[in-house]
Amino acid sequence: MSSSAGGWFVILLALVCANLPFVNQRLFAAVGLKWARKPLWLRLVELFMWYVVAGLAGFAVEASLGNAFPQGWQFYAITACMMLVFAFPGFTWQYLVKHRTA
């Protein structure tokens, strides 16, 4: 995998992972819950876990291309903010768009 393709893969994976907690009512898109709608705190915990998954995938891609570079707190702060920005479409769909009730 080229470095460009690896970078785009990680960005698209982060985009999908960021919206996954907001587009379904299951925990990690697999486990059913007792609530009709997931509470916001659970969605944020799930978002953090998907952030870790996307970060590990990014580290794996970087390590497969060569040496993985050590990262400081600035890297994690920027990628966490990027994950929040990526989550905005799902958050908007879940909380700001009025859905019809049957």
Order of alpha helices (4+ residues) and beta strands (2+ residues): alpha-alpha-alpha-alpha
